[in-house]
Amino acid sequence: MLEISDLTFRFGPRPLFENANAFIAEGWKVGLVGRNGTGKSTLLTLIRDEVGKANSSIRVRRGARMGFVAQEAPQVDTPLLELVLAADEEMTSLLKEAETAEDPQRIADIHMRLAEIDGYSGEARASAIMVGLGFEQEDLRRPAREFSGGWRMRVALAGVLFSAPDLLILDEPTNYLDLEGAAWLEEYLREYPHTVICVSHDREMLNRSVTHILALDDKKLEVFVGGYDAYLKKKAERMALAVGMKAKQDAQKAHLQKFIDRFRAKASKAAQAQSRIKQLEKMQDIAVPLEERTVPFVFDNPVELASPLVVLDECDLGYVEGKPVLKRVSLRLDHDDRIVIIGPNGQGKTTLVK
């Protein structure tokens, strides 16, 4: 499906890739991982061929349809379901043509093709995707302009999933999903019949939904079989092996150098010393993979306050008088409490925090 050969790319003066190589077969679900700023999103953009047209280092299977979420759905009067259905351009075009076609053979061809692409069940399939991403059935007929940017991002994601491209590219798709939507997407990607490349910081998604990890490290690419935990294990094993081999080589070098220093000036041992000098010069240093650097954070201990810190007693919370978002909320927050607020989007989590 995708082959990357000797990819070299710079962002200004900074090299992001140097002779990077990778191969992704059809049907693989690939999680693209790497430290922030190493070029993951840039690689996705290069694959989409929006930076440096006709990049000869990246080859996608001829004729493959590529899909990605470029931006949120527009703030228009079109109902959400219609926007998602329109994402499948072939199905939409055929259904529209079927309404006006007069030639019997063309009509037959249209209906045959619609059957092949499962076009007649399009509305049901699109609805199922949207409900999975968190929409209510009654939302599907509402205009897009009534929804926030986050919800319109879900519409855009639903459209890409509905169009079922041969190569699906996702960049942090769970950023605008709640827990239920993220869980649904994990299952959907696991069963997706085509190739997926996904950037995500969601460790569970990278364990449950992918078959391979594409690691971007030190301007190179490498494919690992399995999910994120399997990748970390393989990486740790490789590090331990390299450290052991490096230690063994260093000991061997020290032994050779000791012999050279001791006998190079001695006539009877000069030939042996010279032989060891050549042996030492021919030895190639074993490279040990660099450990990822972490930045430590140190916080001063705050002044300890008496409990309770916050008390809400039968409170109505909202932004407009007489129109509460949350009603009759009771809550006590004590010192050292660790609280997570969960719930579907739009139910008032942010309102409660504010």
PADOMAR-533214 format. One line per field, with one value per residue (C-alpha): residue in three letters; x, y, z. Coordinates in nm, 4 decimals. Layout:
# PADOMAR-533214
residu	[ala|...]
px	[X|...]
py	[Y|...]
pz	[Z|...]
# end
This chain:
# PADOMAR-533214
residu	[met|leu|glu|ile|ser|asp|leu|thr|phe|arg|phe|gly|pro|arg|pro|leu|phe|glu|asn|ala|asn|ala|phe|ile|ala|glu|gly|trp|lys|val|gly|leu|val|gly|arg|asn|gly|thr|gly|lys|ser|thr|leu|leu|thr|leu|ile|arg|asp|glu|val|gly|lys|ala|asn|ser|ser|ile|arg|val|arg|arg|gly|ala|arg|met|gly|phe|val|ala|gln|glu|ala|pro|gln|val|asp|thr|pro|leu|leu|glu|leu|val|leu|ala|ala|asp|glu|glu|met|thr|ser|leu|leu|lys|glu|ala|glu|thr|ala|glu|asp|pro|gln|arg|ile|ala|asp|ile|his|met|arg|leu|ala|glu|ile|asp|gly|tyr|ser|gly|glu|ala|arg|ala|ser|ala|ile|met|val|gly|leu|gly|phe|glu|gln|glu|asp|leu|arg|arg|pro|ala|arg|glu|phe|ser|gly|gly|trp|arg|met|arg|val|ala|leu|ala|gly|val|leu|phe|ser|ala|pro|asp|leu|leu|ile|leu|asp|glu|pro|thr|asn|tyr|leu|asp|leu|glu|gly|ala|ala|trp|leu|glu|glu|tyr|leu|arg|glu|tyr|pro|his|thr|val|ile|cys|val|ser|his|asp|arg|glu|met|leu|asn|arg|ser|val|thr|his|ile|leu|ala|leu|asp|asp|lys|lys|leu|glu|val|phe|val|gly|gly|tyr|asp|ala|tyr|leu|lys|lys|lys|ala|glu|arg|met|ala|leu|ala|val|gly|met|lys|ala|lys|gln|asp|ala|gln|lys|ala|his|leu|gln|lys|phe|ile|asp|arg|phe|arg|ala|lys|ala|ser|lys|ala|ala|gln|ala|gln|ser|arg|ile|lys|gln|leu|glu|lys|met|gln|asp|ile|ala|val|pro|leu|glu|glu|arg|thr|val|pro|phe|val|phe|asp|asn|pro|val|glu|leu|ala|ser|pro|leu|val|val|leu|asp|glu|cys|asp|leu|gly|tyr|val|glu|gly|lys|pro|val|leu|lys|arg|val|ser|leu|arg|leu|asp|his|asp|asp|arg|ile|val|ile|ile|gly|pro|asn|gly|gln|gly|lys|thr|thr|leu|val|lys]
px	[0.0000|0.2758|0.6516|0.8932|1.2418|1.5389|1.3167|1.5116|1.3199|1.4087|1.1808|1.3804|1.7356|1.6224|1.6327|1.3291|1.4111|1.7431|1.7315|1.4263|1.2675|0.9460|0.7022|0.3340|0.1355|-0.2296|-0.4619|-0.2136|-0.3346|-0.0308|0.0287|0.2822|0.4763|0.7640|0.8490|0.6670|0.8289|1.0060|0.7887|0.4896|0.2342|0.4817|0.5134|0.1357|0.1318|0.4059|0.2093|-0.0923|0.1457|0.0591|0.4221|0.6585|0.4367|0.5303|0.7747|0.9553|1.0535|0.6912|0.4838|0.1215|-0.0409|-0.1651|-0.5373|-0.5647|-0.8169|-0.6779|-0.8898|-0.8073|-0.9752|-0.8473|-1.0772|-1.4100|-1.7364|-1.8550|-2.0976|-2.3842|-2.7575|-2.7053|-2.8172|-2.5357|-2.6383|-2.6322|-2.2794|-2.1595|-2.3339|-2.1778|-1.8314|-1.8783|-1.8589|-1.9129|-2.2254|-2.3662|-2.3012|-2.4599|-2.7713|-2.8124|-2.7645|-3.0124|-3.2862|-3.2516|-3.0983|-3.3137|-3.0973|-3.1958|-2.8405|-2.7016|-2.9732|-2.8812|-2.5108|-2.5832|-2.7866|-2.5286|-2.2504|-2.4596|-2.5114|-2.1368|-2.0469|-2.3360|-2.4845|-2.8430|-2.7542|-2.5554|-2.7892|-2.8039|-2.4245|-2.3666|-2.6170|-2.4453|-2.1075|-2.2474|-2.4248|-2.1015|-1.9196|-2.1717|-2.4568|-2.8191|-3.0563|-3.2433|-2.9145|-2.8654|-3.1350|-3.0226|-2.8167|-2.4419|-2.4459|-2.6172|-2.3126|-1.9822|-1.6476|-1.5730|-1.8950|-1.8349|-1.4933|-1.6814|-1.8949|-1.5787|-1.4384|-1.7672|-1.7528|-1.4012|-1.4923|-1.8080|-1.6175|-1.4006|-1.0764|-0.8104|-0.5621|-0.7138|-0.4920|-0.5821|-0.3981|-0.4981|-0.8579|-0.9546|-0.8712|-1.2317|-1.4032|-1.5369|-1.4599|-1.7521|-1.6664|-1.2998|-1.3916|-1.6217|-1.3484|-1.0997|-1.3347|-1.4162|-1.0499|-0.9757|-1.2370|-1.1652|-1.1072|-0.8372|-0.5067|-0.4862|-0.2064|-0.2867|-0.0966|-0.2201|-0.1021|-0.3769|-0.1792|-0.4853|-0.5818|-0.2276|-0.2516|-0.6037|-0.6478|-0.3174|-0.1266|0.2046|0.3937|0.5837|0.8440|1.0028|1.3312|1.6524|1.5214|1.4691|1.1599|1.1211|0.8235|0.7525|0.4953|0.2252|0.0870|0.2548|0.3455|0.5049|0.7033|0.8291|0.9321|1.1215|1.2881|1.3987|1.5346|1.7281|1.8693|1.9817|2.1474|2.3268|2.4501|2.5838|2.7589|2.9040|3.0420|3.1981|3.3547|3.4895|3.6526|3.8073|3.9387|4.0875|4.2599|4.4090|4.5191|4.6841|4.8870|4.9828|5.0950|5.2995|5.4777|5.4860|5.8361|5.9671|6.1394|6.0374|5.6696|5.6563|5.4926|5.2227|5.1620|5.1319|4.8823|4.6685|4.6850|4.5399|4.2781|4.1791|4.1559|3.9268|3.6802|3.3595|3.2055|2.8776|2.6133|2.3859|2.0381|1.9892|1.7535|1.4618|1.5247|1.2666|1.2257|1.1705|0.9165|0.9635|0.6804|0.7151|0.4939|0.1877|0.0554|-0.1776|-0.5329|-0.8020|-1.0793|-1.3200|-1.1694|-1.4902|-1.8507|-2.1480|-2.4899|-2.7885|-2.6403|-2.7681|-2.4777|-2.4850|-2.4190|-2.7645|-2.9958|-3.2884|-3.1215|-2.8944|-2.6665|-2.6431|-2.9135|-2.9008|-2.5304|-2.3860|-2.0121|-1.7460|-1.3777|-1.1305|-0.7542|-0.5675|-0.8785|-0.8088|-1.1202|-1.1832|-1.4937|-1.6423|-1.9549|-2.0754|-1.9842|-2.2208|-2.3385|-2.1614|-1.8152|-1.6414|-1.9235|-1.8705|-1.4961|-1.5527]
py	[0.0000|0.2467|0.2479|0.5117|0.4952|0.7097|0.9953|1.3095|1.6204|1.9434|2.1922|2.5089|2.4385|2.1491|1.7944|1.5853|1.2773|1.1493|0.8476|0.7115|0.3891|0.2019|-0.0397|-0.0689|-0.3553|-0.3452|-0.4032|-0.3069|-0.0857|0.1278|0.3526|0.6270|0.7166|0.9456|1.2327|1.5611|1.7725|1.4856|1.5106|1.2771|1.5238|1.6325|1.2715|1.2410|1.5609|1.4280|1.1078|1.3185|1.4940|1.8414|1.9349|1.8966|1.7605|1.4330|1.3324|1.0406|0.8959|0.8160|0.5818|0.4915|0.2041|0.3246|0.3984|0.3861|0.6265|0.8251|0.9773|1.2161|1.4771|1.8095|2.0385|2.0471|2.0247|2.3676|2.5761|2.5492|2.4774|2.1283|1.8471|1.6451|1.3188|1.4755|1.6059|1.2587|1.0920|1.3470|1.2293|0.9218|1.1108|0.8091|0.6952|1.0490|1.0985|0.7667|0.8262|1.1708|1.0371|0.7556|1.0151|1.1558|0.8766|0.7600|0.5100|0.1583|0.0257|0.3195|0.2792|-0.0882|-0.0025|0.2565|0.0176|-0.2587|-0.0294|0.0943|-0.2660|-0.3321|-0.0399|-0.1051|0.2299|0.1412|0.0983|0.4217|0.6115|0.3285|0.2900|0.6636|0.6823|0.3965|0.5701|0.8994|0.7366|0.5522|0.8853|1.0226|1.1800|1.1186|1.0035|1.3336|1.5208|1.3704|1.5875|1.9091|2.1663|2.1719|2.5391|2.4429|2.2439|2.3517|2.3115|1.9947|1.8304|1.9381|1.7713|1.4515|1.5059|1.5379|1.2191|1.0376|1.1426|1.0058|0.6767|0.6477|0.6986|0.3958|0.4993|0.2418|0.4385|0.6084|0.8725|0.9963|1.2543|1.2414|1.1349|1.0926|1.4542|1.5601|1.2381|1.1427|0.8053|0.6297|0.7728|0.6787|0.3222|0.2932|0.4236|0.1698|-0.1141|0.0385|0.0718|-0.2804|-0.4147|-0.1643|-0.3607|-0.1341|0.0273|0.2782|0.5114|0.6818|0.9272|0.9068|0.9622|0.7259|0.4235|0.2009|0.2762|0.1958|-0.1387|-0.2376|-0.1059|-0.1415|-0.4345|-0.2506|0.0461|0.2823|0.4476|0.7795|0.8186|1.0066|1.1019|0.7339|0.5122|0.1540|-0.0824|-0.3070|-0.5875|-0.5565|-0.2767|-0.0048|-0.2190|-0.4808|-0.2012|-0.0714|-0.4229|-0.4814|-0.1417|-0.2149|-0.5563|-0.3974|-0.1330|-0.3948|-0.6025|-0.2996|-0.1900|-0.5404|-0.5630|-0.2144|-0.3064|-0.6223|-0.4257|-0.1599|-0.4313|-0.5870|-0.2482|-0.1829|-0.5232|-0.4561|-0.1073|-0.2386|-0.4893|-0.2168|0.0251|-0.2450|-0.4010|-0.1541|-0.0374|-0.3897|-0.5286|-0.8910|-0.7925|-0.5078|-0.7174|-0.8420|-0.4892|-0.3610|-0.6385|-0.5350|-0.1698|-0.2669|-0.4843|-0.1912|0.0457|-0.1926|-0.2310|-0.0382|0.1209|-0.0390|0.2327|0.2363|0.3837|0.7156|0.7055|0.9442|1.2506|1.3525|1.6962|1.6827|1.9120|2.0233|2.1952|2.3640|2.2241|2.4488|2.5860|2.3221|2.4488|2.3210|2.1015|2.1396|2.3378|2.3606|2.2922|2.3022|2.2504|2.2083|2.4584|2.5443|2.6233|2.7934|3.1077|3.2601|3.3356|3.0968|2.8517|2.6295|2.3783|2.1768|2.1577|2.0883|1.9996|1.8941|1.8401|1.8496|1.8754|1.8027|1.8373|1.5609|1.4547|1.3343|1.3725|1.2938|1.4365|1.2158|1.2302|1.2764|1.5945|1.8835|1.7667|2.0391|1.9114|2.2350|2.4386|2.2646|2.3353|2.7012]
pz	[0.0000|0.0955|0.0446|0.1727|0.0220|0.1249|0.2376|0.3218|0.4200|0.5947|0.7639|0.7117|0.8315|1.0494|0.9058|1.0002|0.7902|0.6590|0.4260|0.6082|0.4815|0.5607|0.3994|0.4922|0.3443|0.2495|0.5434|0.8147|1.0982|1.1791|1.4785|1.4026|1.7185|1.8093|2.0392|1.9900|1.7206|1.5440|1.2325|1.2674|1.1320|0.8646|0.7499|0.7222|0.5175|0.2910|0.2385|0.1470|-0.0959|0.0234|0.0849|-0.2098|-0.4853|-0.6526|-0.3793|-0.5406|-0.2016|-0.1123|-0.3257|-0.2596|-0.4480|-0.7845|-0.7799|-0.3998|-0.2458|0.0452|0.3215|0.6048|0.8237|0.6914|0.8887|1.0704|0.8774|0.7578|0.9627|0.7127|0.7086|0.5629|0.7972|0.9512|0.7871|0.4415|0.4991|0.5935|0.2983|0.0613|0.1687|-0.0520|-0.3789|-0.6029|-0.4199|-0.4102|-0.7815|-0.8780|-0.6687|-0.8220|-1.1746|-1.1105|-1.0578|-1.4101|-1.6205|-1.9122|-2.0974|-1.9791|-2.0008|-1.8038|-1.5412|-1.5081|-1.4788|-1.2093|-0.9971|-1.0408|-0.9218|-0.6290|-0.5255|-0.5501|-0.3224|-0.0831|-0.1774|-0.0929|0.2750|0.2815|0.5097|0.7627|0.7624|0.7982|1.0842|1.2669|1.2412|1.3691|1.6625|1.7433|1.7560|2.0047|1.8081|1.8989|1.6246|1.6358|1.5790|1.2352|1.0752|1.2444|1.0500|1.1038|1.2071|1.5348|1.6503|1.8009|1.6287|1.8257|1.7133|1.3538|1.3749|1.4584|1.1488|0.9383|1.0951|1.0325|0.6672|0.6211|0.7900|0.5811|0.2555|0.3512|0.1753|0.0895|0.3014|0.6064|0.7704|1.1192|1.3301|1.6985|1.6239|1.9906|2.0802|2.0210|2.1322|2.4733|2.6316|2.4641|2.1228|2.1598|2.2595|1.9594|1.7257|1.8629|1.7714|1.4325|1.3358|1.4541|1.2113|0.9320|0.6081|0.4621|0.5634|0.8498|0.9608|1.2901|1.5089|1.8664|2.2228|2.3406|2.4567|2.4808|2.1217|2.0078|2.1865|2.0879|1.7348|1.5505|1.4062|1.3649|1.5080|1.2770|1.4993|1.4069|1.5921|1.5136|1.1650|1.0734|1.0408|1.1587|1.1609|1.4601|1.4712|1.7381|1.9508|2.1531|2.4552|2.2276|2.0621|2.3979|2.5015|2.1769|2.2089|2.5667|2.4645|2.1799|2.4144|2.6666|2.3926|2.2492|2.5925|2.6600|2.3236|2.3698|2.7131|2.5688|2.2835|2.5200|2.7319|2.4203|2.3088|2.6519|2.6456|2.3012|2.3986|2.7126|2.5063|2.2563|2.5269|2.6963|2.4003|2.1089|2.2061|2.2584|1.9480|2.0068|2.0407|1.7879|1.5148|1.7529|1.8791|1.5227|1.4445|1.7397|1.6338|1.2962|1.4684|1.6889|1.3927|1.2024|1.4881|1.4234|1.7297|1.8344|1.8510|2.1532|2.0860|2.2581|2.5525|2.5251|2.7339|2.9892|3.1384|3.5161|3.6768|4.0354|4.2202|4.5553|4.8262|4.8555|5.1790|5.3203|5.3482|5.5774|5.4388|5.2778|4.9917|4.7893|4.8839|4.6473|4.8012|4.5671|4.3186|3.9714|3.7364|3.3977|3.1986|3.1519|3.4430|3.4469|3.2048|3.4152|3.2460|3.5688|3.8329|4.2062|4.2137|4.5484|4.5828|4.8536|4.7626|5.0411|5.0661|4.8722|4.6780|4.3236|4.1111|3.7456|3.5792|3.3086|3.0979|2.7400|2.5556|2.6159|2.9587|3.1600|3.2594|3.1587|3.3108|3.6444|3.6382|3.5504]
# end
